[in-house]
Amino acid sequence: MNSDVRHVLEEVKAGNISVDEALLSIKKQPFEDIGYAKVDLHRKIRQGAAEVIYGAGKTPEQMIGIISAMKENGQETILITRLSKEAADIIKACHSMNYYENARIGIIGEMPKPSGIGKIVVATGGTSDIPVAEEAALTAEVHGNEVVRLYDVGVAGLHRLLSHMDEIMGASVIIAIAGMEGALASVVGGLADCPVIAVPTSVGYGASFGGISALLSMLNSCASGVSVVNIDNGFGAGYLASMINHMEVKK
């Protein structure tokens, strides 16, 4: 707990401000400036989820400093995305961290217990889409969700997907991840009664244009209830799915 938050709580205790006024004040509290980064320590209060470290483009030393600032201010679980193995090895010398190389994700602290209203299903068209899927799945789990993984259930063998109808119909949110022509999202959207978040991947031959073909197919889906995030954006899909899965809890 930093000094600004402590001061606000003391003001509440003294009867100078109300609890609602204190909460508003805390939500507006500033960041911690550590020179090369301004660490947003109150994002969880404002948005319900703490700040996540985007590892690409940051040096291990910069990430170590950001992690230290977060931990010193009470952040118990820290998620780092797009983290290389080389950088992870350096960070692990300073902070205890679990590294998931396939997803390029580092997690510091314990996974929280699921607190969402239901299950998030993460489905991929093929095995090659699993790195993006794992980024989505781990992101959702770090934010307090139960995740069901359905991998390699693409339209080239539709019976594989149809054998998991119980999981599909029992989901509160589905993340459909596919490259090539990106047809999985439309198929899932036509079967499920929950929101579907489509993630195009850069997997595919030349005419897939690094995921643009899948992106355009998903944007043009005729299935209702399908939304689309950017190419290979597993983190964005997992985060959005978590927000949807916690809407009833928020009430």
Salt bridges, closest charged atoms under 4 A:
ASP33 OD2 - LYS38 NZ 3.91
ASP40 OD2 - ARG43 NE 3.14
ASP40 OD2 - ARG46 NH2 2.66
GLU51 OE2 - ARG43 NH2 3.77
ASP89 OD2 - LYS85 NZ 3.23
ASP89 OD1 - LYS92 NZ 4.00
GLU134 OE2 - ARG149 NE 2.68
GLU135 OE2 - ARG82 NE 2.88
GLU141 OE2 - ARG149 NH1 3.02
GLU146 OE2 - LYS119 NZ 3.92
ASP152 OD1 - ARG160 NH1 3.16
GLU167 OE2 - HIS164 ND1 3.46
GLU248 OE1 - LYS251 NZ 3.87
